[in-house]
Amino acid sequence: MYSCTAWIFTNLIFSSLIPFTKQQYKPEWSSLDQRPLPAWYDESKIGIFIHWGVFSVPSVYSEWMWWAWKGDNPNPDTVAFMNKNYPPDWTYADFASQFRAEFY
């Protein structure tokens, strides 16, 4: 009985820590793009912005890697690198599973 009571109490405590918001987002771009920026982001006077994302996985070109690979005027070096190192059906979203912060 004690372990059941402890389990219920623990679950109540942890569930009270879950923030409840008016808007719930799904792990889809169309849903995530609807998130508003926090007020402090636009009101801050100074700050540091670190731009780091899945473009870091192939470590080729820059944060504009996708545009250099699949844009209107692809960079030949980027295209050659992708053709040499990744399968033909590889997409930019496929890099997400390899994006880690282990050396950050």
GROMACS elastic network, one bead per residue, 0.5 to 0.9 nm:
[ bonds ]
;  ai    aj funct       b0    kb
    1     4     6  0.51937   500
    1     5     6  0.62685   500
    1     6     6  0.86085   500
    2     5     6  0.51444   500
    2     6     6  0.60716   500
    2     7     6  0.85193   500
    3     7     6  0.59966   500
    3     8     6  0.85937   500
    4     7     6  0.50400   500
    4     8     6  0.62511   500
    4     9     6  0.86129   500
    5     8     6  0.51474   500
    5     9     6  0.60994   500
    5    10     6  0.84975   500
    6     9     6  0.50741   500
    6    10     6  0.59774   500
    6    11     6  0.85019   500
    7    10     6  0.51432   500
    7    11     6  0.61291   500
    7    12     6  0.85882   500
    8    11     6  0.51816   500
    8    12     6  0.61592   500
    8    13     6  0.86723   500
    9    12     6  0.51245   500
    9    13     6  0.62403   500
    9    14     6  0.87202   500
   10    13     6  0.51715   500
   10    14     6  0.62216   500
   10    15     6  0.84875   500
   11    14     6  0.51799   500
   11    15     6  0.58606   500
   11    16     6  0.84123   500
   12    15     6  0.51996   500
   12    16     6  0.61522   500
   12    17     6  0.88654   500
   13    16     6  0.53105   500
   13    17     6  0.67845   500
   14    17     6  0.52085   500
   14    18     6  0.70209   500
   15    18     6  0.53994   500
   15    19     6  0.87564   500
   16    19     6  0.76791   500
   20    23     6  0.86042   500
   20    24     6  0.86029   500
   21    24     6  0.66867   500
   23    35     6  0.86691   500
   24    31     6  0.87478   500
   25    28     6  0.80577   500
   25    31     6  0.56097   500
   25    32     6  0.61975   500
   25    34     6  0.84190   500
   25    35     6  0.80588   500
   26    29     6  0.82813   500
   26    30     6  0.85291   500
   26    31     6  0.56625   500
   26    32     6  0.68892   500
   27    30     6  0.87442   500
   27    31     6  0.70649   500
   27    32     6  0.68992   500
   28    31     6  0.53856   500
   28    32     6  0.61304   500
   28    33     6  0.85360   500
   29    32     6  0.50128   500
   29    33     6  0.58078   500
   29    34     6  0.86621   500
   30    33     6  0.54704   500
   30    34     6  0.69737   500
   31    34     6  0.55809   500
   31    35     6  0.75802   500
   32    35     6  0.56757   500
   33    36     6  0.82268   500
   36    39     6  0.88113   500
   37    40     6  0.83580   500
   37    41     6  0.66319   500
   37    42     6  0.76585   500
   38    41     6  0.55127   500
   38    42     6  0.73679   500
   39    42     6  0.56701   500
   39    43     6  0.62059   500
   39    44     6  0.85952   500
   40    44     6  0.56572   500
   41    44     6  0.57534   500
   42    45     6  0.84753   500
   44    47     6  0.71156   500
   51    63     6  0.79564   500
   52    55     6  0.76063   500
   52    56     6  0.67868   500
   52    63     6  0.78799   500
   53    56     6  0.57766   500
   53    57     6  0.79545   500
   53    63     6  0.78380   500
   53    96     6  0.85457   500
   53    99     6  0.74490   500
   54    57     6  0.55200   500
   54    58     6  0.81030   500
   54    63     6  0.87622   500
   54    92     6  0.79773   500
   54    93     6  0.81162   500
   54    95     6  0.58202   500
   54    96     6  0.56831   500
   54    97     6  0.88468   500
   54    98     6  0.79573   500
   54    99     6  0.56915   500
   54   100     6  0.88883   500
   55    58     6  0.63924   500
   55    59     6  0.67517   500
   55    60     6  0.78591   500
   55    61     6  0.87564   500
   55    62     6  0.72391   500
   55    63     6  0.57617   500
   55    64     6  0.77518   500
   55    65     6  0.61299   500
   55    66     6  0.74718   500
   55    92     6  0.81013   500
   55    95     6  0.76697   500
   55    96     6  0.89813   500
   55    99     6  0.87615   500
   56    60     6  0.76416   500
   56    62     6  0.79989   500
   56    63     6  0.75604   500
   56    65     6  0.89014   500
   56    95     6  0.89120   500
   56    99     6  0.76396   500
   57    60     6  0.83461   500
   57    95     6  0.63954   500
   57    96     6  0.82942   500
   57    98     6  0.67412   500
   57    99     6  0.60352   500
   57   100     6  0.85278   500
   58    61     6  0.88791   500
   58    65     6  0.88517   500
   58    82     6  0.83309   500
   58    85     6  0.88880   500
   58    95     6  0.78436   500
   59    62     6  0.75863   500
   59    65     6  0.87069   500
   60    63     6  0.88918   500
   60    65     6  0.67923   500
   60    78     6  0.67383   500
   60    81     6  0.78373   500
   60    82     6  0.89367   500
   61    64     6  0.71592   500
   61    65     6  0.55013   500
   61    68     6  0.75170   500
   61    75     6  0.89214   500
   61    77     6  0.86509   500
   61    78     6  0.67289   500
   62    65     6  0.52417   500
   62    66     6  0.88837   500
   62    68     6  0.86495   500
   63    66     6  0.78095   500
   63    67     6  0.89086   500
   64    67     6  0.53676   500
   64    68     6  0.62651   500
   64    69     6  0.86726   500
   65    68     6  0.50220   500
   65    69     6  0.60827   500
   65    70     6  0.85373   500
   65    78     6  0.76033   500
   66    70     6  0.57677   500
   66    71     6  0.69412   500
   66    74     6  0.89863   500
   66    92     6  0.68664   500
   67    70     6  0.52938   500
   67    72     6  0.75585   500
   67    73     6  0.80202   500
   67    74     6  0.68447   500
   67    75     6  0.84646   500
   68    71     6  0.58431   500
   68    72     6  0.84452   500
   68    73     6  0.71432   500
   68    76     6  0.82154   500
   68    77     6  0.88442   500
   68    78     6  0.63298   500
   68    79     6  0.76231   500
   69    73     6  0.84942   500
   69    74     6  0.51911   500
   69    75     6  0.62847   500
   69    76     6  0.80979   500
   69    77     6  0.88449   500
   69    78     6  0.56862   500
   69    79     6  0.53252   500
   69    82     6  0.77818   500
   70    73     6  0.78859   500
   70    74     6  0.59033   500
   70    75     6  0.87240   500
   70    79     6  0.80890   500
   71    74     6  0.54454   500
   71    75     6  0.86728   500
   74    77     6  0.87243   500
   74    78     6  0.75698   500
   74    79     6  0.69478   500
   75    78     6  0.53655   500
   75    79     6  0.62738   500
   75    80     6  0.86683   500
   76    79     6  0.51030   500
   76    80     6  0.60184   500
   76    81     6  0.85101   500
   77    80     6  0.51008   500
   77    81     6  0.60925   500
   77    82     6  0.86466   500
   78    81     6  0.50608   500
   78    82     6  0.62089   500
   78    83     6  0.85831   500
   79    82     6  0.51833   500
   79    83     6  0.61043   500
   79    84     6  0.85716   500
   80    83     6  0.50929   500
   80    84     6  0.60808   500
   80    85     6  0.86018   500
   81    84     6  0.51990   500
   81    85     6  0.61077   500
   81    86     6  0.82251   500
   82    85     6  0.52751   500
   82    86     6  0.54488   500
   82    87     6  0.80823   500
   82    88     6  0.84907   500
   82    90     6  0.87389   500
   83    86     6  0.58104   500
   83    87     6  0.69623   500
   83    88     6  0.67255   500
   84    87     6  0.81662   500
   86    89     6  0.82955   500
   86    90     6  0.63552   500
   87    90     6  0.54159   500
   88    91     6  0.86948   500
   90    93     6  0.83769   500
   90    94     6  0.65183   500
   90    95     6  0.86994   500
   91    94     6  0.53369   500
   91    95     6  0.75294   500
   92    95     6  0.57669   500
   92    96     6  0.78233   500
   93    96     6  0.56032   500
   93    97     6  0.82216   500
   94    97     6  0.63795   500
   94    98     6  0.78364   500
   95    98     6  0.53771   500
   95    99     6  0.64505   500
   96    99     6  0.52002   500
   96   100     6  0.86386   500
   97   100     6  0.81254   500
  100   103     6  0.79693   500
  100   104     6  0.86136   500
  101   104     6  0.51988   500
